[in-house]
Amino acid sequence: MTQSGGYLTTHVLDTARGLPAAGMAIDLYRIEHDQRSHLHSMVTNADGRTDTPILPAEGFEIGTYELVFHAGAYLDAIGTPSEAPRFLDMIPIRFGISDRAAHYHVPLLLSPFGYSTYRGS
């Protein structure tokens, strides 16, 4: 994907199954003065990615953001045995964007009992 200006993407992998996490809902928020403003909601496709950037160049600004991954609903949908309450439900990842021209990629590696993330490319 080639795009002028910066943009934000993600890729969610289900490490317990060794597959992309298809059908996971994700919300994006902008954080300003400890207030969350909802910007977008998306769902991952068969490859565990969103069909378009979560934050495209047109709305891409320097600031603090939060992605919230709906892991519990995803785990329920694929038939992972449930607990009450589920150990992982909503996974918030708060991060900063400091370069308007850069591609920010925030992947999530998920299992029912753990996750990790990093700044990808």
C-alpha positions as a printed NumPy array, in Angstrom:
array([[  0.   ,   0.   ,   0.   ],
       [  1.53 ,   3.31 ,  -1.07 ],
       [  0.132,   6.48 ,   0.426],
       [  1.462,  10.016,   0.751],
       [  1.69 ,  11.23 ,   4.322],
       [  1.561,   9.105,   7.434],
       [ -1.012,   6.489,   8.264],
       [ -1.807,   3.854,  10.901],
       [ -2.289,   0.119,  10.356],
       [ -2.521,  -3.053,  12.437],
       [ -2.27 ,  -6.811,  11.994],
       [ -3.74 ,  -9.2  ,  14.567],
       [ -2.391, -12.732,  14.776],
       [ -3.884, -15.483,  16.913],
       [ -0.71 , -17.149,  18.168],
       [ -2.612, -19.97 ,  19.904],
       [ -4.075, -21.113,  16.578],
       [ -1.274, -19.913,  14.312],
       [ -3.74 , -17.929,  12.202],
       [ -4.745, -14.348,  11.479],
       [ -7.431, -13.105,  13.878],
       [-10.259, -12.554,  11.396],
       [-13.386, -10.729,  12.553],
       [-11.915,  -8.872,  15.532],
       [-13.471,  -5.482,  16.252],
       [-11.06 ,  -2.603,  16.895],
       [-11.79 ,   0.941,  18.079],
       [ -9.449,   3.9  ,  17.638],
       [ -9.459,   6.842,  20.058],
       [ -7.522,  10.092,  20.164],
       [ -6.41 ,  11.099,  23.669],
       [ -6.323,  14.809,  24.535],
       [ -6.101,  16.133,  28.106],
       [ -7.038,  12.685,  29.479],
       [-10.209,  12.657,  27.354],
       [-10.845,   9.863,  24.838],
       [-12.501,  10.79 ,  21.536],
       [-13.689,   7.893,  19.404],
       [-12.449,   8.196,  15.806],
       [-13.136,   4.881,  14.057],
       [-14.379,   1.33 ,  14.481],
       [-13.156,  -1.412,  12.177],
       [-13.11 ,  -5.197,  11.919],
       [-10.182,  -7.319,  10.817],
       [-10.438,  -9.194,   7.531],
       [ -9.422, -12.808,   6.744],
       [ -5.744, -11.787,   6.918],
       [ -6.133, -10.198,  10.387],
       [ -5.747,  -6.699,   8.946],
       [ -8.222,  -3.914,   8.276],
       [ -9.193,  -3.308,   4.646],
       [ -8.08 ,   0.326,   4.853],
       [ -5.717,   2.156,   7.209],
       [ -7.201,   2.631,  10.669],
       [ -6.084,   6.246,  10.469],
       [ -5.478,   7.383,   6.872],
       [ -3.261,  10.289,   5.81 ],
       [ -6.241,  12.689,   5.699],
       [ -6.814,  12.413,   9.462],
       [ -3.275,  11.613,  10.549],
       [ -2.012,  14.015,  13.223],
       [  0.703,  14.109,  15.851],
       [ -0.713,  13.096,  19.219],
       [ -1.619,  10.293,  21.572],
       [ -3.936,   7.514,  20.423],
       [ -5.408,   4.309,  21.777],
       [ -6.386,   1.173,  19.916],
       [ -8.844,  -1.05 ,  21.77 ],
       [ -8.937,  -4.64 ,  20.539],
       [-12.124,  -6.592,  21.37 ],
       [-10.255,  -9.811,  22.178],
       [-12.928, -11.372,  24.401],
       [-15.633, -11.169,  21.744],
       [-13.197, -12.578,  19.178],
       [-12.242, -15.477,  21.472],
       [-15.935, -16.175,  22.135],
       [-16.703, -16.136,  18.385],
       [-14.007, -18.715,  17.56 ],
       [-15.147, -21.036,  20.361],
       [-12.32 , -20.575,  22.861],
       [-13.548, -22.023,  26.167],
       [-14.748, -19.14 ,  28.297],
       [-14.104, -18.196,  31.881],
       [-16.198, -15.843,  33.94 ],
       [-14.809, -13.285,  33.58 ],
       [-12.521, -13.935,  30.63 ],
       [ -8.837, -13.265,  31.442],
       [ -8.425, -11.023,  28.366],
       [-11.399,  -9.042,  27.141],
       [-10.652,  -5.519,  25.906],
       [ -6.983,  -4.853,  25.143],
       [ -6.102,  -1.126,  25.068],
       [ -2.798,  -0.07 ,  23.534],
       [ -1.955,   3.613,  24.027],
       [  0.81 ,   5.032,  21.839],
       [  2.115,   8.29 ,  20.437],
       [  2.473,   9.526,  16.876],
       [  5.31 ,  12.013,  16.543],
       [  5.941,  12.056,  12.77 ],
       [  3.117,  13.087,  10.394],
       [  4.914,  11.532,   7.418],
       [  5.574,   8.081,   8.912],
       [  3.732,   4.786,   8.66 ],
       [  2.823,   3.585,  12.153],
       [  2.016,  -0.112,  12.408],
       [  0.733,  -1.473,  15.731],
       [  0.36 ,  -5.264,  15.523],
       [ -1.177,  -7.482,  18.175],
       [ -0.055, -11.053,  18.842],
       [ -2.847, -12.693,  20.842],
       [ -3.556, -15.87 ,  22.774],
       [ -6.304, -16.42 ,  25.367],
       [ -3.86 , -15.715,  28.219],
       [ -1.375, -13.201,  26.832],
       [ -0.574, -10.689,  24.143],
       [  2.299,  -8.603,  22.854],
       [  2.716,  -5.641,  20.577],
       [  5.496,  -3.572,  19.053],
       [  5.982,  -0.793,  16.551],
       [  6.091,  -2.593,  13.242],
       [  6.809,  -1.435,   9.738]])
